[in-house]
């Protein structure tokens, strides 16, 4: 059938050019991939712009009589593919409008000017084409005058072109539709390096990532999610992201675009190219190319190209200007140091913190002022359980932070307040501002949630855990954090659901297995605990799991000999791994256990051994509290003074550790009233989770206050404190004071004369300790007291 205009020449509309002779659709001169049927639909619409093209007309053109096809679905699919190529939508059409049940209409504006030359080259306008003829008509004009006229015409033409370019640029700046929105994400492909210089391999991609990460507008798909998606694609986690692979991955994670990058030689200089490409259509969305005048200018040129690309992708000029610290300033001017940082972050992302430490240290050797490398080294030491080394490097990063980018500075300041000075209120303020500035940064939400937990604000922590996982749905440790957040709040059914979802994705994720053990423990499921222990024993490197060698279950049930053996194994494993502070943590925790059970000599020996290995904050406090509970006053008093001197700004030390330790020392001198007074400041912080993974020190202010009330014959007040412990199962979990709280509550009821309730709580304790070693002092006391109640 006739469709009107037969399109013997290309048809232009907006940035598009349709050539139906060659069967091509181009955008800004770049050919788009478009199948024949959508192209035929476009041809019919452009033949009658502004007019209805009925569905029946399209059917007769695409599927002549005798063709058997699901017409409705076929036409809908063709129109959808056309709209996708044009970047149009049915809900808010700019080019192709749907007339319900009737057909479609082209509503865009056709460009009737002369077609562009190859790849957008300018062609002469009709007016300029007539200039030579006009000049020839002036037969009496001398050659000099003609040259003068020609010169003026060139000046006028150049000025007109300049004005046109400026006008177009200004219009684009204030009227262009952003390529991306604040809901879109992008994938970074690897750099195509044709220079032959290996220092650029991986390094420039890392630099580009850090440069683009400064943008509150853009959101990059994280390395963790890239690796997880590659595994799902049956690709190695470290597979090189070529443009084709990047586009495939981009589509799988639901991103809008991917950025392919390149660096090439130009004599002694370098050319850097960045292209943002649509994952759905392969359209070129934006591009930038810069020249670096020498190797030492490569990072500066990359920074400039990244800033320009951000603006072309839709970020406002004011935002780019505000959050655009040059890469050489934000990180390092040394390509070799940046390369070492790249290797360190890769090792860290793979969980190899020991290798990460080596590469971070090399980066610092190459550039002693590399703040980001110090920060990475501090984080690696935290994960290795070396808090003293973490604090030293965190402090150095903080001292050098002023030149870094905004997100790196937030990260450094947060960790400094959190892990060096320990000022949790400042850390909270910094992270809340971090989240406000970069609301799509999953790591910012993760860290804010941990700080809320440290402060005992668990509902807020859960909210941040959820948001972090929403933003980073493939983050392994965020699953574990969300799971543990539910456990802390005693929401075990929801915790189980998260665990099952996590294991479906990551069957060998150690932290989730640890949390499953914890869940089984809370539900008194010995089979479930045994299942997780069996899984752990089958791992090549199971050191560091929170349920280390089953020690906690044994100590909470009074099986002291088994708990001691497991502690020895845990310490030996940490020593083999050269983790002195982890070994010290196990010994300090064991010292507390022995003191609580009444074994004073063993408590003193273990506390002394722990202090010989480490002077870390948590180890020092746990050992000091164990010594105080073992009736040693001189050494713990000295340790308390050291904690006050070394950590003057530390929220946990000031409002949890020191009041609890000094209250216990007051109990040693029979001054229970003073102990109660000292513990008043802990009232808003007694539910916090203060210590590290390897040292559990939760709820001790409640336990010591409860004992002080018992000493002053305030049975009702004592019962309230011990009941709080039992009401927070998710917090006490493996704490020995969890089992002992039943006994202490029984004593409190007996003090009130409530023999029935006292009888029940003594029975609860003795049931928990039915398999306990019979010679434990606290057990002997409990049995004797229970006998008197009969």
Order of alpha helices (4+ residues) and beta strands (2+ residues): beta-beta-beta-beta-alpha-beta-alpha-alpha-beta-beta-alpha-alpha-alpha-beta-alpha-alpha-alpha-beta-beta-beta-alpha-alpha-alpha-alpha-alpha-alpha-alpha-alpha-alpha-alpha-alpha-alpha-alpha-alpha-alpha-alpha-alpha-alpha-alpha-alpha-alpha-alpha-alpha-alpha-alpha-alpha-alpha-alpha-alpha
